[in-house]
Amino acid sequence: MAVQVEYVTYNEIIQSAKLQIDKDIYQVITPTIKKLETNGNTEIERYVEIAIHDERLSNVILKKYSQKEILEYIRLLQRMAKEITSDEV
């Protein structure tokens, strides 16, 4: 079974990706870079936002992941994928 993904891009840069989970439930993944200015100080905020949308309940669950957290998450998924393809039972 292939994963169905809808991408929103701008100048070949991914703005977001939408993955259908169930009939009325989908996940939206958005890489975000924000420039924040507070009292003359400028900070750059970088994170990946993952939102789960449930259209039946008009509900959204939102989580922001730092670069470090998202890389750890990817390593975990890679490890799990490797483990389920192992010949050991």
PyMOL commands that set and color helices and strands:
alter all, ss='L'
color gray80, all
select helices_A, chain A and resi 67-84
alter helices_A, ss='H'
color red, helices_A
select strands_A, chain A and resi 5-10+13-22+25-38+41-54+59-65
alter strands_A, ss='S'
color yellow, strands_A
deselect
rebuild
show_as cartoon
